[in-house]
Amino acid sequence: MTPTRRLGSIEITPIGLGCMQFAGQGIIASRFYPPLAADTVNAIVRAALDGGITWFDTAEMYGQGNSERMLSSALRAAGVSPGEVTVATKWPPLMRKASNIVRTIDTRLDALQGFPIDLYQIHMAQGSVSPLDRQVEAMASLQLDGKVNSVGVSNFSARQMERADQILRARGLRLVSNQVQISLLHRTIEDNGVLDAARRLGVTLIAYSPLKTGLLTGAFHASPERVRSTPPIRRIASGLTHRNLTRIAPLIDELTAIAHAHGATPAQIALSWLITYYGDTVVAIPGASKPSQAEESSAAMELTLTRREIDRLDEVSRAVSTSSRAKAAA
Ligand SMILES: NC(=O)c1ccc[n+]([C@@H]2O[C@H](COP(=O)([O-])OP(=O)(O)OC[C@H]3O[C@@H](n4cnc5c(N)ncnc54)[C@H](OP(=O)(O)O)[C@@H]3O)[C@@H](O)[C@H]2O)c1
């Protein structure tokens, strides 16, 4: 088992479960993934827990609280008590003032049905009618009042992370995390300063879309006709086109070959690479719409890739990932 990582003062497994898939009928997230029945969500959460996962990432925006409710109900159904796992959720800034952060916190806590908010994140740097400084100050006041256990951000640049940490430090707190897109197909943290800033500040980077919304599982290469049946918003977000499938085929081939050597799947190898290559700074939150996917993702924590395999995936992904520095070095 890969050793645990730090989320501020909390110890977490290197892989957590992303819960956008539990959004249900919401406006945005449900356009990525179709609604799941409560029984399926319960089984997914159970599979994650059985696989050793100790933390869960949700958000108000995932179905206007539906994901938070589904997650907390599933944890209860699995016999988990508040405090036994780590729960992260997010405040969506869209068209809202910073004061909304404090005003809506009890609604978030209600949606989580007794589970504490261990990490409260600003979902994105854009969209609020208040400056970022005010938003971070409001988050700090929630932590100081004991409403949340720590503060994080999401989709923040290196400069925005530094500023958020500075504001929190002035109040005796620290920025704990920045949730950004990272995978073998999306390595922009390496050249936009986010990885360097995270290491300097001791901030954990939470990798979202670590499987590039499924592209790195090889499922679309095995059944290219699945592209057409995938919702357009998900297709656009993950660059899911036949041309891209051809372009990244060498990476999928490499993942498949390494997977065979380990008796594993390409998805597990992609996750193992992600939580190994960047060291302790990066943790990953793959999403799952089936219990078997959560089981597979958690089992990736049991794998140990060789130095040669890590380097080979690094090399092959450089040619196909979204990172100018990585490409230049290829
Ligand atoms: N902060 C942000 O702005 C932000 C943005 C996006 C996501 N997130 C978070 O990150 C989490 C994960 O990101 P994501 O859902 O975008 O992408 P992802 O984790 O890269 O992909 C998840 C999808 O990949 C497929 N999959 C997963 N495991 C598989 C396996 N073992 N075999 C085959 N297919 C597998 C499933 O697709 P099917 O459902 O089609 O089977 C699953 O729904 C979300 O749940 C959410 O919590 C945050």
The ligand as an SDF file (V2000), in Angstrom:
LIG
                    3D

 48 52  0  0  0  0  0  0  0  0999 V2000
  -12.4510   20.9910   -9.0960 N   0  0  0  0  0  0  0  0  0  0  0  0
  -12.9190   20.8650  -10.3070 C   0  0  0  0  0  0  0  0  0  0  0  0
  -13.0870   21.8410  -11.0520 O   0  0  0  0  0  0  0  0  0  0  0  0
  -13.2460   19.4780  -10.8060 C   0  0  0  0  0  0  0  0  0  0  0  0
  -13.5190   19.2650  -12.1720 C   0  0  0  0  0  0  0  0  0  0  0  0
  -13.8100   17.9520  -12.5960 C   0  0  0  0  0  0  0  0  0  0  0  0
  -13.8190   16.9100  -11.6660 C   0  0  0  0  0  0  0  0  0  0  0  0
  -13.5580   17.1640  -10.3410 N   0  0  0  0  0  0  0  0  0  0  0  0
  -13.5350   16.0640   -9.3450 C   0  0  0  0  0  0  0  0  0  0  0  0
  -12.6680   15.0410   -9.7980 O   0  0  0  0  0  0  0  0  0  0  0  0
  -13.3430   13.7840   -9.8170 C   0  0  0  0  0  0  0  0  0  0  0  0
  -12.7940   12.9110  -10.9370 C   0  0  0  0  0  0  0  0  0  0  0  0
  -12.7660   13.6090  -12.1610 O   0  0  0  0  0  0  0  0  0  0  0  0
  -13.6330   13.1740  -13.4360 P   0  0  0  0  0  0  0  0  0  0  0  0
  -14.8150   12.4310  -13.0070 O   0  0  0  0  0  0  0  0  0  0  0  0
  -13.7810   14.4180  -14.2370 O   0  0  0  0  0  0  0  0  0  0  0  0
  -12.6580   12.2340  -14.2870 O   0  0  0  0  0  0  0  0  0  0  0  0
  -11.8810   10.8580  -14.0620 P   0  0  0  0  0  0  0  0  0  0  0  0
  -11.7890   10.5190  -12.6310 O   0  0  0  0  0  0  0  0  0  0  0  0
  -10.6510   11.0330  -14.8380 O   0  0  0  0  0  0  0  0  0  0  0  0
  -12.8150    9.8250  -14.8330 O   0  0  0  0  0  0  0  0  0  0  0  0
  -13.9110    9.2010  -14.2180 C   0  0  0  0  0  0  0  0  0  0  0  0
  -14.6150    8.3180  -15.2250 C   0  0  0  0  0  0  0  0  0  0  0  0
  -13.6840    7.4110  -15.8020 O   0  0  0  0  0  0  0  0  0  0  0  0
  -14.2890    6.1470  -16.0040 C   0  0  0  0  0  0  0  0  0  0  0  0
  -13.5910    5.1750  -15.1410 N   0  0  0  0  0  0  0  0  0  0  0  0
  -13.1850    5.3270  -13.8760 C   0  0  0  0  0  0  0  0  0  0  0  0
  -12.5380    4.2160  -13.4310 N   0  0  0  0  0  0  0  0  0  0  0  0
  -12.5720    3.3500  -14.4550 C   0  0  0  0  0  0  0  0  0  0  0  0
  -12.0920    2.0450  -14.6320 C   0  0  0  0  0  0  0  0  0  0  0  0
  -11.4450    1.4220  -13.6570 N   0  0  0  0  0  0  0  0  0  0  0  0
  -12.2930    1.4440  -15.8350 N   0  0  0  0  0  0  0  0  0  0  0  0
  -12.9430    2.0700  -16.8380 C   0  0  0  0  0  0  0  0  0  0  0  0
  -13.4410    3.3310  -16.7210 N   0  0  0  0  0  0  0  0  0  0  0  0
  -13.2430    3.9520  -15.5530 C   0  0  0  0  0  0  0  0  0  0  0  0
  -15.7360    6.2790  -15.5960 C   0  0  0  0  0  0  0  0  0  0  0  0
  -16.4490    6.6240  -16.7780 O   0  0  0  0  0  0  0  0  0  0  0  0
  -17.9490    6.0910  -17.0380 P   0  0  0  0  0  0  0  0  0  0  0  0
  -18.7600    6.7480  -15.9690 O   0  0  0  0  0  0  0  0  0  0  0  0
  -18.2640    6.5400  -18.4150 O   0  0  0  0  0  0  0  0  0  0  0  0
  -17.8880    4.5900  -16.8950 O   0  0  0  0  0  0  0  0  0  0  0  0
  -15.6820    7.4270  -14.6050 C   0  0  0  0  0  0  0  0  0  0  0  0
  -16.9170    8.0690  -14.4770 O   0  0  0  0  0  0  0  0  0  0  0  0
  -14.8220   14.1440   -9.9430 C   0  0  0  0  0  0  0  0  0  0  0  0
  -15.6540   13.1200   -9.4540 O   0  0  0  0  0  0  0  0  0  0  0  0
  -14.8790   15.3910   -9.0880 C   0  0  0  0  0  0  0  0  0  0  0  0
  -14.9720   15.0450   -7.7130 O   0  0  0  0  0  0  0  0  0  0  0  0
  -13.2580   18.4240   -9.9170 C   0  0  0  0  0  0  0  0  0  0  0  0
  1  2  1  0
  2  3  2  0
  2  4  1  0
  4  5  1  0
  4 48  2  0
  5  6  2  0
  6  7  1  0
  7  8  2  0
  8  9  1  0
  8 48  1  0
  9 10  1  0
  9 46  1  0
 10 11  1  0
 11 12  1  0
 11 44  1  0
 12 13  1  0
 13 14  1  0
 14 15  2  0
 14 16  1  0
 14 17  1  0
 17 18  1  0
 18 19  2  0
 18 20  1  0
 18 21  1  0
 21 22  1  0
 22 23  1  0
 23 24  1  0
 23 42  1  0
 24 25  1  0
 25 26  1  0
 25 36  1  0
 26 27  1  0
 26 35  1  0
 27 28  2  0
 28 29  1  0
 29 30  1  0
 29 35  2  0
 30 31  1  0
 30 32  2  0
 32 33  1  0
 33 34  2  0
 34 35  1  0
 36 37  1  0
 36 42  1  0
 37 38  1  0
 38 39  2  0
 38 40  1  0
 38 41  1  0
 42 43  1  0
 44 45  1  0
 44 46  1  0
 46 47  1  0
M  CHG  2   8   1  16  -1
M  END
$$$$
